[in-house]
Each structure stands twice: as C-alpha cells, then as structure tokens.
Amino acid sequence: MERAIDAFGLVLVPTLPLLMVLAWCVPGWRCRIECWTPWAALPALLLGLGGAQGVSVQLDAVLYGTVLALDGTRRVFLAFTALLWLGAGLYSRGTLAGDARASGFRVLWLATMAGNFGLILAHDLASFYASFALMSFAAYGLVIHDRSGAALHAGRVYLAMAVAGEGLIIAGLLLAASASAAPQAPLLSDLADAIAASPRRDLTIACLVAGFGVKAGLPLLHMWLPLAHPVAPVPASAVLSGAMIKAGLLGWLVTLPLGVVALPGWGLGLITLGFAAAFGAAAIGIHQRTPKTVLAYSSVSQMGLITVGVGAGLHQPALWPALAPAIALYALHHGLAKGALFLGVGIAPALAQAGSIRRRALWLALALPGLALAGPMVSGAAAKISLKTALAGGIVTPAWWQHLPLVLSLAAAGTTALVARYLWLLAQQADDGHHAPPTTAQWLGWALVLGASVAGLILLPWVPVPAGLPPDPAYLPELLWPVLAGSALAVFAARRLRAWPLPAGDVLTPLLGLLQGLRRVAEACVRQLTELAGRIATGHGWHAPGAADTRDEAIAPPPASALEQALRRHAALLFALLTALGLGLALGAWLAGQLAR
C-alpha cells in the first residue's frame, strides 16, 4: 500500500503544477489557481521527506516510455528543491500583491516548477530532457517579469545561453544514447557505462559538461547568473540560485561516467575550473553594489567548490562512493542557505522599524545562512568536512592532491568576505527607507526556508552525512580560521579599499562592446559597398584622369571616408588578423576531428 502511494506521488509531483497551468487557462478558475500556486510544491515535499527509496513507475504512453523513480540522491535533491519552491511561493504572495503581471508570473512559476520536479524524478532520457527544457525556457518569463531595460537585457543573455546549453545537452544525450544498448529508449542509468565505452567519449563528455555547465555556472558560462538574479523578483532569484542551478549539477551526476572509469584529464580540467570559479567569483563579487548581485557571484563560487568534487570523481573513480553523498549534502546545504539569503533581501527593510533587541535578533537571523555558507554552522560544517574527508580518502593520488583541502579552506575565506559584503549592502538598503516592509506571507516563506537551512540536517535524519552529525570538534580550528581570515579581509577592504566599478556581467560586458564595434564596422562597410554599387549602376563610376585625358571636366575621385582611411592605414594588421582567424579555424577543425575519433 505504501509503495502504491509513493508511486502515485511520483506521478503527481510533476503533473500537479502542469494540471494547474491548464486549469489557469480557464478564466473562471484562474483566481483560485493563483491562490493555490504555492501549495503545488507540497506533494513533492511530502514525497521527498517520507517517500521510500527505490520506488518507481513506468508510463508507457508518455513520450517514449517515461520512467519516474526515487533513489537516495534524487530524494535529497527533491526535498530541498520542494522546500525552496514552497517557501519562495509563500513569499511571493506578499511581493506580488498589487502587481499587474502577477497572474502571468504565477503560471510561469508553475511551469518552471513542473520542469524542475520532473527532471529530478525522470530516469529516462526523453522525459529528463523535456523537463529540463521546460524549466529552462519557462524561467525566462520569471527573469523578465518587471520588463525593465535591465531585465530585458538579462533575459536576452539568459535565453541565448539557455538555447546554447540545451543544444549541447541534447547533442551529448544523443551521442550517449547511440552508444547504449537501447538507443531508442535509453535510461539515464545506462549512459555512464555507454559513455565510458563510446569511441566518441570525449566529445560526449564535452557536450554534457558544457551544456549542464551553463546552468551550474562554470566559468565563462556563468554570465547569465549575475545579470538575471538582480533583476528577477526576490522569490524567483531564490529558486534560480537555490534550486535551478542544481539541475546542472544533477545533470552531471546522472550522465557522466563518475565512478566508472578514470579520466584524469577531464578530472583535472573540472577541478581547475571549479577553483577558478570559487576564487574568481569571490574576487568579482566583493566589488558589486547590490546584495542580490553579490549573492549571484556567491552562487558561482559555491558551485565551483561542488565542481571540484565532481572533477575529483572523474579523476579518481575509487573516491566516488564517498564523494557522491558529500556532493548531495553540499547541494542541500547550499540550496537552502542561499534561498534564505535571497529571501532575506525582502526582509531587511523591517530593520528600519525594529527596536534595539529585535534588530539584533533579526540581524542574527539574516546572518545565520551566511555563517552556514562560510562553515561554522551545523549544515555548512558537515558539508565542508564531508567533502574534504572524501577528497582525502584516496590511496594512490598525485602529489598535488594533498593540497586540495587547504585550497577549499582558502575558498571559505572568500565566501566569508562575500557574506560580509552582502550584509553591509543589506544594511545600507534597510536604512535608505525606499523599500516596503515585509508582509506576513514574506515572513512565513522566509522563516520556513531559514529554519530548514539551520536545522534541516537534524530534522532529516535520512540525509547522508559522511562526516557524522554533529561534526567532530577536532575540525573546529579548520572551520574557524577561514572565517576569521575572511572577516579580517572584509574589515580591511571596507576601511582601506574602494569597490572597483566591475559590471555584473564581468567578461560579457567587454565582449558585447566588441560585438557592437564589429557591427558598426560591418554596417559602415555595407553602406560603402551600397554607395559604390549605386554609382556603378547609374554610370557614374570613378576614373582617374590620365595623360590622354586632358578634359577639364574629368571627374576626380571623391575623398576617402574615415573607414576607408583606417582600412588602408591598418591593412597589414587586418591581414594578420584574418590569417590568425583562418589558422584558428583550421586548428579547431583538427581538434574536433581528433575528439571524434
């Protein structure tokens, strides 16, 4: 009986939000559906908290035979994802009051939620990709909700990167499926072995790493995050950062050959990218001027640390049995803590009207998720110690491997500096008096996510904690010194240094500037060619008077334009650039051929 209930729950979790979307299309039901929107996440939460591992259901009539199942890793992801959607949904009841676009926001909220839940439970390739695409494209409407110029710009960047990511994902999944034993209807559990034995293994892994890396915030694929998070409504930012970027991580976990075959090159590459994200995002984030932008870079930094764990699993397959639960625990810890920090942006205005004692208590509550990210709180300590313990469990590892725990601790110092910057900007925002005080719905949603981030591991005894709970006190110095170092760095920077004017899109901003310049050059070239074609067509082509042409009315060539003069002056440079471009394309084609072998 219990398994039948769990099987019904597997079907209900992703379909209930979709059914509510369909019901919303009936005008007479719309108001009621909007009222019940936050509670669409409740079945997912109940299944994540009390569902039995190993239960599955197969729906032959859906797509190519949909298979939904719940295992240990997916249960952890479903639990914290459902908590975030429920808490942020309740919170949105307060932020959307009086909003003319609230109805459209809610229907897109339901569609995004359905995709998020569906990809967590999907075990077959078709439904997994369909759910992932639904989540990605429905979230575009959440990003551009207020239709401001900044929101539309962030939406264009998000949509462009989402399309590129989806293309890479489907390419990687099809390559993996073609190498599996059942290419017409493969299961995700079959892909790891198929990729490991595939002759196109490296190309497949490259597509999957980059495609899911768009959502997970890999360096140079992260640029949508610091643009989308600040412009989206607060509850949308909470689920974007806390839940949706974990979809990229889950994509890696269920498709890459982790624990199957040793891939030192890919492992080292992901470890390098992970640390680049951890330190680079922290360095850029402390110069940002809005709390939500700082949190966006903090998400990139924290996902970098998780990426290090994934890279270690590719490098040392023997470590994967210990790394897998540590990564799932880290995802739960970061998802709930980051969701609470984002929702706290809308709670901060209450500081202006609070008394002395209540103000201190509220500041402590706002800071608790940040302390968890830095390490000293229970969830943060358990996640960080579990990851470090798993990394230190190798028998035969390279000489540089022993330094990974130390580098992770140094990254925690950067996390502390980001949290300090966030709290300082939050204090400024609370004191400016331009933000409305939080409503009861906002307090309720924030309190739910905050309580889960602080006491979630205590209330969820089935969540795997490799380092044990509570963590061994012997690790306390190792957890405290990065926090103290990061706090000292933050105090020094606040007093001695000025924030650099680094744009939220970092490398995207000069790239867009370059593209704009190239577009202007192209438009000028087209104008010149059009004018020349017009002169030739009307019989007024240019000719220079020679010795035999002594007519006074000989037409002299018109003066060269600024563009033409620049092209003549830099002809050698243009030739060198075109030659380099040709060589680069040839080299890229050769590398693609090598990877395809």
Secondary structure, 3 states (H helix, E strand, C coil): CHHHHHHHHHHHHHHHHHHHHHHHCCHHHHHHHHHHHHHHHHHHHHHHHHCCCCCEEEECCCCCCEEEECCHHHHHHHHHHHHHHHHHHHHHHHHCCCCCCHHHHHHHHHHHHHHHHHHHHECEHHHHHHHHHHHHHHHHHHHCCCCCHHHHHHHHHHHHHHHHHHHHHHHHHHHHHHCCCCCCCCEHHHHHHHHHHCCCHHHHHHHHHHHHHHHHCCCCCCCCHHHHHHHCCHHHHHHHHHHHHHHHHHHHHHHCCCCCCCCHHHHHHHHHHHHHHHHHHHHHHCCCCCHHHHHHHHHHHHHHHHHHHHHHHHHCHHHHHHHHHHHHHHHHHHHHHHHHHHHHHHHHHHHHCCCHHHHHHHHHHHHHHHHHHHCCCHHHHHHHHHHHHHHCCCCCCCHHHHHHHHHHHHHHHHHHHHHHHHHHHHHHHHHCCCCCCCCHHHHHHHHHHHHHHHHHHHHCCCCCCCCCCCCCHHHHHHHHHHHHHHHHHHHHHHHHCCCCCCCCCCCHHHHHHHHHHHHHHHHHHHHHHHHHHHHHHCCCCCCCCCCCCCCCCCCCCCCCCHHHHHHHHCHHHHHHHHHHHHHHHHHHHHHHHHHHC
